[in-house]
């Protein structure tokens, strides 16, 4: 073994699989499309819509291992693939 604890190994694995949020990812608070993912030390993710994510963002940054904010996608032009 590498001398790392199980939690340290799990953190590496869960960080490596972070994906872009999709339209099927829903806010844990209200069910709207999620644009903010907060990854906790336990490996669990909390998903929030832009509204609830902004409301709780300061606290999420305190408690989460990682916060991924994709709210900038709300203002981007959609791309159409042919």
Jmol script that loads the backbone (N, CA, C; Angstrom):
load data "model"
ATOM      1  N   UNK A   1       0.829  -1.197   0.000  1.00  0.00           N
ATOM      2  CA  UNK A   1       0.000   0.000   0.000  1.00  0.00           C
ATOM      3  C   UNK A   1       0.867   1.252   0.000  1.00  0.00           C
ATOM      4  N   UNK A   2       0.267   2.373  -0.298  1.00  0.00           N
ATOM      5  CA  UNK A   2       1.011   3.621  -0.403  1.00  0.00           C
ATOM      6  C   UNK A   2       1.116   4.360   0.913  1.00  0.00           C
ATOM      7  N   UNK A   3       0.519   3.861   1.962  1.00  0.00           N
ATOM      8  CA  UNK A   3       0.558   4.536   3.245  1.00  0.00           C
ATOM      9  C   UNK A   3      -0.562   5.546   3.424  1.00  0.00           C
ATOM     10  N   UNK A   4      -1.424   5.692   2.429  1.00  0.00           N
ATOM     11  CA  UNK A   4      -2.548   6.623   2.537  1.00  0.00           C
ATOM     12  C   UNK A   4      -3.717   5.931   3.213  1.00  0.00           C
ATOM     13  N   UNK A   5      -4.510   6.713   3.910  1.00  0.00           N
ATOM     14  CA  UNK A   5      -5.703   6.164   4.544  1.00  0.00           C
ATOM     15  C   UNK A   5      -6.754   5.892   3.480  1.00  0.00           C
ATOM     16  N   UNK A   6      -7.752   5.122   3.845  1.00  0.00           N
ATOM     17  CA  UNK A   6      -8.834   4.812   2.909  1.00  0.00           C
ATOM     18  C   UNK A   6      -9.508   6.095   2.440  1.00  0.00           C
ATOM     19  N   UNK A   7      -9.753   7.038   3.347  1.00  0.00           N
ATOM     20  CA  UNK A   7     -10.394   8.296   2.972  1.00  0.00           C
ATOM     21  C   UNK A   7      -9.556   9.081   1.976  1.00  0.00           C
ATOM     22  N   UNK A   8      -8.242   9.070   2.145  1.00  0.00           N
ATOM     23  CA  UNK A   8      -7.373   9.770   1.198  1.00  0.00           C
ATOM     24  C   UNK A   8      -7.429   9.112  -0.178  1.00  0.00           C
ATOM     25  N   UNK A   9      -7.450   7.777  -0.212  1.00  0.00           N
ATOM     26  CA  UNK A   9      -7.554   7.075  -1.493  1.00  0.00           C
ATOM     27  C   UNK A   9      -8.903   7.347  -2.139  1.00  0.00           C
ATOM     28  N   UNK A  10      -9.978   7.349  -1.356  1.00  0.00           N
ATOM     29  CA  UNK A  10     -11.310   7.614  -1.888  1.00  0.00           C
ATOM     30  C   UNK A  10     -11.407   9.031  -2.431  1.00  0.00           C
ATOM     31  N   UNK A  11     -10.777   9.980  -1.768  1.00  0.00           N
ATOM     32  CA  UNK A  11     -10.803  11.360  -2.231  1.00  0.00           C
ATOM     33  C   UNK A  11     -10.184  11.459  -3.619  1.00  0.00           C
ATOM     34  N   UNK A  12      -9.094  10.757  -3.838  1.00  0.00           N
ATOM     35  CA  UNK A  12      -8.451  10.767  -5.150  1.00  0.00           C
ATOM     36  C   UNK A  12      -9.385  10.177  -6.197  1.00  0.00           C
ATOM     37  N   UNK A  13     -10.029   9.074  -5.889  1.00  0.00           N
ATOM     38  CA  UNK A  13     -10.925   8.423  -6.835  1.00  0.00           C
ATOM     39  C   UNK A  13     -12.120   9.306  -7.143  1.00  0.00           C
ATOM     40  N   UNK A  14     -12.776   9.861  -6.124  1.00  0.00           N
ATOM     41  CA  UNK A  14     -13.974  10.655  -6.369  1.00  0.00           C
ATOM     42  C   UNK A  14     -13.648  11.950  -7.085  1.00  0.00           C
ATOM     43  N   UNK A  15     -12.481  12.522  -6.850  1.00  0.00           N
ATOM     44  CA  UNK A  15     -12.099  13.740  -7.550  1.00  0.00           C
ATOM     45  C   UNK A  15     -11.869  13.450  -9.024  1.00  0.00           C
ATOM     46  N   UNK A  16     -11.332  12.297  -9.333  1.00  0.00           N
ATOM     47  CA  UNK A  16     -11.015  11.951 -10.711  1.00  0.00           C
ATOM     48  C   UNK A  16     -12.257  11.758 -11.567  1.00  0.00           C
ATOM     49  N   UNK A  17     -13.410  11.446 -10.957  1.00  0.00           N
ATOM     50  CA  UNK A  17     -14.606  11.169 -11.738  1.00  0.00           C
ATOM     51  C   UNK A  17     -15.591  12.338 -11.767  1.00  0.00           C
ATOM     52  N   UNK A  18     -15.181  13.509 -11.328  1.00  0.00           N
ATOM     53  CA  UNK A  18     -16.072  14.666 -11.363  1.00  0.00           C
ATOM     54  C   UNK A  18     -16.471  14.950 -12.804  1.00  0.00           C
ATOM     55  N   UNK A  19     -17.760  15.110 -13.034  1.00  0.00           N
ATOM     56  CA  UNK A  19     -18.275  15.314 -14.379  1.00  0.00           C
ATOM     57  C   UNK A  19     -19.044  16.620 -14.442  1.00  0.00           C
ATOM     58  N   UNK A  20     -19.221  17.087 -15.651  1.00  0.00           N
ATOM     59  CA  UNK A  20     -20.070  18.243 -15.868  1.00  0.00           C
ATOM     60  C   UNK A  20     -21.502  17.864 -15.507  1.00  0.00           C
ATOM     61  N   UNK A  21     -22.201  18.771 -14.880  1.00  0.00           N
ATOM     62  CA  UNK A  21     -23.598  18.523 -14.545  1.00  0.00           C
ATOM     63  C   UNK A  21     -24.426  18.490 -15.827  1.00  0.00           C
ATOM     64  N   UNK A  22     -25.433  17.642 -15.847  1.00  0.00           N
ATOM     65  CA  UNK A  22     -26.300  17.511 -17.016  1.00  0.00           C
ATOM     66  C   UNK A  22     -27.713  17.961 -16.661  1.00  0.00           C
ATOM     67  N   UNK A  23     -28.575  18.008 -17.655  1.00  0.00           N
ATOM     68  CA  UNK A  23     -29.962  18.416 -17.440  1.00  0.00           C
ATOM     69  C   UNK A  23     -30.696  17.448 -16.519  1.00  0.00           C
ATOM     70  N   UNK A  24     -30.217  16.233 -16.385  1.00  0.00           N
ATOM     71  CA  UNK A  24     -30.879  15.269 -15.498  1.00  0.00           C
ATOM     72  C   UNK A  24     -30.434  15.407 -14.043  1.00  0.00           C
ATOM     73  N   UNK A  25     -29.384  16.195 -13.777  1.00  0.00           N
ATOM     74  CA  UNK A  25     -28.961  16.455 -12.394  1.00  0.00           C
ATOM     75  C   UNK A  25     -29.901  17.496 -11.798  1.00  0.00           C
ATOM     76  N   UNK A  26     -30.506  17.163 -10.660  1.00  0.00           N
ATOM     77  CA  UNK A  26     -31.549  18.011 -10.085  1.00  0.00           C
ATOM     78  C   UNK A  26     -31.137  18.544  -8.723  1.00  0.00           C
ATOM     79  N   UNK A  27     -31.624  19.730  -8.407  1.00  0.00           N
ATOM     80  CA  UNK A  27     -31.368  20.386  -7.126  1.00  0.00           C
ATOM     81  C   UNK A  27     -31.943  19.534  -5.992  1.00  0.00           C
ATOM     82  N   UNK A  28     -31.132  19.307  -4.968  1.00  0.00           N
ATOM     83  CA  UNK A  28     -31.591  18.538  -3.809  1.00  0.00           C
ATOM     84  C   UNK A  28     -32.647  19.289  -3.007  1.00  0.00           C
ATOM     85  N   UNK A  29     -32.744  20.577  -3.189  1.00  0.00           N
ATOM     86  CA  UNK A  29     -33.684  21.401  -2.418  1.00  0.00           C
ATOM     87  C   UNK A  29     -35.046  21.505  -3.093  1.00  0.00           C
ATOM     88  N   UNK A  30     -35.049  21.757  -4.436  1.00  0.00           N
ATOM     89  CA  UNK A  30     -36.334  22.039  -5.087  1.00  0.00           C
ATOM     90  C   UNK A  30     -36.602  21.209  -6.337  1.00  0.00           C
ATOM     91  N   UNK A  31     -35.616  20.489  -6.840  1.00  0.00           N
ATOM     92  CA  UNK A  31     -35.826  19.652  -8.016  1.00  0.00           C
ATOM     93  C   UNK A  31     -35.555  20.329  -9.348  1.00  0.00           C
ATOM     94  N   UNK A  32     -35.183  21.613  -9.341  1.00  0.00           N
ATOM     95  CA  UNK A  32     -34.832  22.301 -10.589  1.00  0.00           C
ATOM     96  C   UNK A  32     -33.481  21.787 -11.087  1.00  0.00           C
ATOM     97  N   UNK A  33     -33.118  22.157 -12.313  1.00  0.00           N
ATOM     98  CA  UNK A  33     -31.832  21.714 -12.856  1.00  0.00           C
ATOM     99  C   UNK A  33     -30.689  22.218 -11.988  1.00  0.00           C
ATOM    100  N   UNK A  34     -29.750  21.335 -11.681  1.00  0.00           N
ATOM    101  CA  UNK A  34     -28.611  21.683 -10.827  1.00  0.00           C
ATOM    102  C   UNK A  34     -27.488  22.308 -11.646  1.00  0.00           C
ATOM    103  N   UNK A  35     -26.892  23.358 -11.088  1.00  0.00           N
ATOM    104  CA  UNK A  35     -25.738  24.013 -11.690  1.00  0.00           C
ATOM    105  C   UNK A  35     -24.577  24.123 -10.707  1.00  0.00           C
ATOM    106  N   UNK A  36     -24.790  23.706  -9.468  1.00  0.00           N
ATOM    107  CA  UNK A  36     -23.737  23.758  -8.452  1.00  0.00           C
ATOM    108  C   UNK A  36     -23.647  22.400  -7.768  1.00  0.00           C
ATOM    109  N   UNK A  37     -22.423  21.861  -7.722  1.00  0.00           N
ATOM    110  CA  UNK A  37     -22.168  20.586  -7.057  1.00  0.00           C
ATOM    111  C   UNK A  37     -21.213  20.853  -5.900  1.00  0.00           C
ATOM    112  N   UNK A  38     -21.579  20.403  -4.709  1.00  0.00           N
ATOM    113  CA  UNK A  38     -20.696  20.488  -3.544  1.00  0.00           C
ATOM    114  C   UNK A  38     -20.319  19.063  -3.161  1.00  0.00           C
ATOM    115  N   UNK A  39     -19.041  18.756  -3.250  1.00  0.00           N
ATOM    116  CA  UNK A  39     -18.556  17.415  -2.912  1.00  0.00           C
ATOM    117  C   UNK A  39     -18.070  17.436  -1.470  1.00  0.00           C
ATOM    118  N   UNK A  40     -18.688  16.616  -0.631  1.00  0.00           N
ATOM    119  CA  UNK A  40     -18.340  16.547   0.786  1.00  0.00           C
ATOM    120  C   UNK A  40     -17.175  15.590   1.007  1.00  0.00           C
ATOM    121  N   UNK A  41     -16.565  15.679   2.163  1.00  0.00           N
ATOM    122  CA  UNK A  41     -15.452  14.807   2.506  1.00  0.00           C
ATOM    123  C   UNK A  41     -15.824  13.340   2.513  1.00  0.00           C
ATOM    124  N   UNK A  42     -17.101  13.043   2.710  1.00  0.00           N
ATOM    125  CA  UNK A  42     -17.575  11.657   2.719  1.00  0.00           C
ATOM    126  C   UNK A  42     -17.670  11.072   1.319  1.00  0.00           C
ATOM    127  N   UNK A  43     -17.494  11.933   0.299  1.00  0.00           N
ATOM    128  CA  UNK A  43     -17.624  11.479  -1.080  1.00  0.00           C
ATOM    129  C   UNK A  43     -19.002  11.734  -1.653  1.00  0.00           C
ATOM    130  N   UNK A  44     -19.941  12.158  -0.818  1.00  0.00           N
ATOM    131  CA  UNK A  44     -21.285  12.457  -1.296  1.00  0.00           C
ATOM    132  C   UNK A  44     -21.311  13.822  -1.967  1.00  0.00           C
ATOM    133  N   UNK A  45     -22.219  13.977  -2.921  1.00  0.00           N
ATOM    134  CA  UNK A  45     -22.414  15.247  -3.598  1.00  0.00           C
ATOM    135  C   UNK A  45     -23.745  15.851  -3.184  1.00  0.00           C
ATOM    136  N   UNK A  46     -23.748  17.161  -3.018  1.00  0.00           N
ATOM    137  CA  UNK A  46     -24.982  17.916  -2.862  1.00  0.00           C
ATOM    138  C   UNK A  46     -25.135  18.727  -4.139  1.00  0.00           C
ATOM    139  N   UNK A  47     -26.323  18.685  -4.738  1.00  0.00           N
ATOM    140  CA  UNK A  47     -26.574  19.404  -5.979  1.00  0.00           C
ATOM    141  C   UNK A  47     -27.585  20.508  -5.726  1.00  0.00           C
ATOM    142  N   UNK A  48     -27.331  21.679  -6.326  1.00  0.00           N
ATOM    143  CA  UNK A  48     -28.216  22.818  -6.128  1.00  0.00           C
ATOM    144  C   UNK A  48     -28.460  23.550  -7.436  1.00  0.00           C
ATOM    145  N   UNK A  49     -29.670  24.084  -7.583  1.00  0.00           N
ATOM    146  CA  UNK A  49     -29.962  24.987  -8.688  1.00  0.00           C
ATOM    147  C   UNK A  49     -29.194  26.285  -8.434  1.00  0.00           C
ATOM    148  N   UNK A  50     -29.206  27.181  -9.401  1.00  0.00           N
ATOM    149  CA  UNK A  50     -28.470  28.437  -9.242  1.00  0.00           C
ATOM    150  C   UNK A  50     -28.996  29.227  -8.043  1.00  0.00           C
ATOM    151  N   UNK A  51     -30.309  29.284  -7.875  1.00  0.00           N
ATOM    152  CA  UNK A  51     -30.917  30.055  -6.788  1.00  0.00           C
ATOM    153  C   UNK A  51     -30.481  29.531  -5.418  1.00  0.00           C
ATOM    154  N   UNK A  52     -30.684  28.247  -5.171  1.00  0.00           N
ATOM    155  CA  UNK A  52     -30.335  27.687  -3.866  1.00  0.00           C
ATOM    156  C   UNK A  52     -28.826  27.578  -3.682  1.00  0.00           C
ATOM    157  N   UNK A  53     -28.101  27.373  -4.746  1.00  0.00           N
ATOM    158  CA  UNK A  53     -26.646  27.341  -4.654  1.00  0.00           C
ATOM    159  C   UNK A  53     -26.085  28.675  -4.206  1.00  0.00           C
ATOM    160  N   UNK A  54     -26.588  29.764  -4.807  1.00  0.00           N
ATOM    161  CA  UNK A  54     -26.131  31.103  -4.402  1.00  0.00           C
ATOM    162  C   UNK A  54     -26.511  31.389  -2.951  1.00  0.00           C
ATOM    163  N   UNK A  55     -27.697  30.944  -2.571  1.00  0.00           N
ATOM    164  CA  UNK A  55     -28.178  31.167  -1.206  1.00  0.00           C
ATOM    165  C   UNK A  55     -27.249  30.517  -0.170  1.00  0.00           C
ATOM    166  N   UNK A  56     -26.704  29.357  -0.500  1.00  0.00           N
ATOM    167  CA  UNK A  56     -25.907  28.589   0.461  1.00  0.00           C
ATOM    168  C   UNK A  56     -24.417  28.525   0.113  1.00  0.00           C
ATOM    169  N   UNK A  57     -23.964  29.276  -0.885  1.00  0.00           N
ATOM    170  CA  UNK A  57     -22.607  29.130  -1.400  1.00  0.00           C
ATOM    171  C   UNK A  57     -21.525  29.363  -0.351  1.00  0.00           C
ATOM    172  N   UNK A  58     -21.665  30.383   0.482  1.00  0.00           N
ATOM    173  CA  UNK A  58     -20.641  30.654   1.501  1.00  0.00           C
ATOM    174  C   UNK A  58     -20.488  29.477   2.461  1.00  0.00           C
ATOM    175  N   UNK A  59     -21.594  28.936   2.924  1.00  0.00           N
ATOM    176  CA  UNK A  59     -21.552  27.796   3.845  1.00  0.00           C
ATOM    177  C   UNK A  59     -21.014  26.550   3.144  1.00  0.00           C
ATOM    178  N   UNK A  60     -21.408  26.343   1.892  1.00  0.00           N
ATOM    179  CA  UNK A  60     -20.912  25.188   1.146  1.00  0.00           C
ATOM    180  C   UNK A  60     -19.397  25.237   1.006  1.00  0.00           C
ATOM    181  N   UNK A  61     -18.856  26.411   0.756  1.00  0.00           N
ATOM    182  CA  UNK A  61     -17.403  26.543   0.607  1.00  0.00           C
ATOM    183  C   UNK A  61     -16.682  26.230   1.919  1.00  0.00           C
ATOM    184  N   UNK A  62     -17.349  26.455   3.047  1.00  0.00           N
ATOM    185  CA  UNK A  62     -16.756  26.137   4.356  1.00  0.00           C
ATOM    186  C   UNK A  62     -16.710  24.632   4.613  1.00  0.00           C
ATOM    187  N   UNK A  63     -17.766  23.917   4.226  1.00  0.00           N
ATOM    188  CA  UNK A  63     -17.884  22.512   4.614  1.00  0.00           C
ATOM    189  C   UNK A  63     -17.503  21.517   3.522  1.00  0.00           C
ATOM    190  N   UNK A  64     -17.489  21.938   2.271  1.00  0.00           N
ATOM    191  CA  UNK A  64     -17.251  21.005   1.165  1.00  0.00           C
ATOM    192  C   UNK A  64     -15.771  20.886   0.837  1.00  0.00           C
ATOM    193  N   UNK A  65     -15.391  19.723   0.356  1.00  0.00           N
ATOM    194  CA  UNK A  65     -14.034  19.501  -0.141  1.00  0.00           C
ATOM    195  C   UNK A  65     -13.836  20.275  -1.442  1.00  0.00           C
ATOM    196  N   UNK A  66     -14.904  20.345  -2.244  1.00  0.00           N
ATOM    197  CA  UNK A  66     -14.834  20.970  -3.560  1.00  0.00           C
ATOM    198  C   UNK A  66     -16.215  21.506  -3.906  1.00  0.00           C
ATOM    199  N   UNK A  67     -16.271  22.693  -4.488  1.00  0.00           N
ATOM    200  CA  UNK A  67     -17.525  23.256  -4.980  1.00  0.00           C
ATOM    201  C   UNK A  67     -17.334  23.554  -6.459  1.00  0.00           C
ATOM    202  N   UNK A  68     -18.190  22.980  -7.280  1.00  0.00           N
ATOM    203  CA  UNK A  68     -18.136  23.205  -8.719  1.00  0.00           C
ATOM    204  C   UNK A  68     -19.350  24.049  -9.086  1.00  0.00           C
ATOM    205  N   UNK A  69     -19.093  25.256  -9.567  1.00  0.00           N
ATOM    206  CA  UNK A  69     -20.142  26.212  -9.906  1.00  0.00           C
ATOM    207  C   UNK A  69     -20.202  26.339 -11.424  1.00  0.00           C
ATOM    208  N   UNK A  70     -21.288  25.857 -12.014  1.00  0.00           N
ATOM    209  CA  UNK A  70     -21.462  25.914 -13.462  1.00  0.00           C
ATOM    210  C   UNK A  70     -22.568  26.889 -13.850  1.00  0.00           C
ATOM    211  N   UNK A  71     -22.865  27.861 -12.980  1.00  0.00           N
ATOM    212  CA  UNK A  71     -23.938  28.811 -13.277  1.00  0.00           C
ATOM    213  C   UNK A  71     -23.617  29.685 -14.483  1.00  0.00           C
ATOM    214  N   UNK A  72     -22.342  29.787 -14.867  1.00  0.00           N
ATOM    215  CA  UNK A  72     -21.995  30.562 -16.058  1.00  0.00           C
ATOM    216  C   UNK A  72     -22.634  29.969 -17.311  1.00  0.00           C
ATOM    217  N   UNK A  73     -22.981  28.692 -17.279  1.00  0.00           N
ATOM    218  CA  UNK A  73     -23.650  28.051 -18.422  1.00  0.00           C
ATOM    219  C   UNK A  73     -25.037  28.631 -18.666  1.00  0.00           C
ATOM    220  N   UNK A  74     -25.620  29.268 -17.667  1.00  0.00           N
ATOM    221  CA  UNK A  74     -26.943  29.873 -17.839  1.00  0.00           C
ATOM    222  C   UNK A  74     -26.912  31.030 -18.830  1.00  0.00           C
ATOM    223  N   UNK A  75     -25.752  31.646 -18.995  1.00  0.00           N
ATOM    224  CA  UNK A  75     -25.624  32.820 -19.854  1.00  0.00           C
ATOM    225  C   UNK A  75     -24.897  32.530 -21.159  1.00  0.00           C
ATOM    226  N   UNK A  76     -24.551  31.288 -21.407  1.00  0.00           N
ATOM    227  CA  UNK A  76     -23.824  30.949 -22.629  1.00  0.00           C
ATOM    228  C   UNK A  76     -24.805  30.635 -23.754  1.00  0.00           C
ATOM    229  N   UNK A  77     -24.334  30.819 -24.972  1.00  0.00           N
ATOM    230  CA  UNK A  77     -25.139  30.506 -26.145  1.00  0.00           C
ATOM    231  C   UNK A  77     -25.135  28.994 -26.354  1.00  0.00           C
ATOM    232  N   UNK A  78     -26.292  28.418 -26.625  1.00  0.00           N
ATOM    233  CA  UNK A  78     -26.320  26.974 -26.870  1.00  0.00           C
ATOM    234  C   UNK A  78     -25.599  26.639 -28.171  1.00  0.00           C
ATOM    235  N   UNK A  79     -24.960  25.493 -28.206  1.00  0.00           N
ATOM    236  CA  UNK A  79     -24.299  25.049 -29.426  1.00  0.00           C
ATOM    237  C   UNK A  79     -25.155  23.985 -30.086  1.00  0.00           C
ATOM    238  N   UNK A  80     -25.207  24.057 -31.390  1.00  0.00           N
ATOM    239  CA  UNK A  80     -25.986  23.086 -32.159  1.00  0.00           C
ATOM    240  C   UNK A  80     -25.013  22.277 -32.997  1.00  0.00           C
ATOM    241  N   UNK A  81     -25.012  20.977 -32.772  1.00  0.00           N
ATOM    242  CA  UNK A  81     -24.140  20.107 -33.552  1.00  0.00           C
ATOM    243  C   UNK A  81     -24.917  19.556 -34.727  1.00  0.00           C
ATOM    244  N   UNK A  82     -24.263  19.528 -35.875  1.00  0.00           N
ATOM    245  CA  UNK A  82     -24.922  19.048 -37.095  1.00  0.00           C
ATOM    246  C   UNK A  82     -24.428  17.676 -37.441  1.00  0.00           C
TER     247      UNK A  82
END
end "model"
wireframe off; spacefill off
backbone 0.3
color backbone group
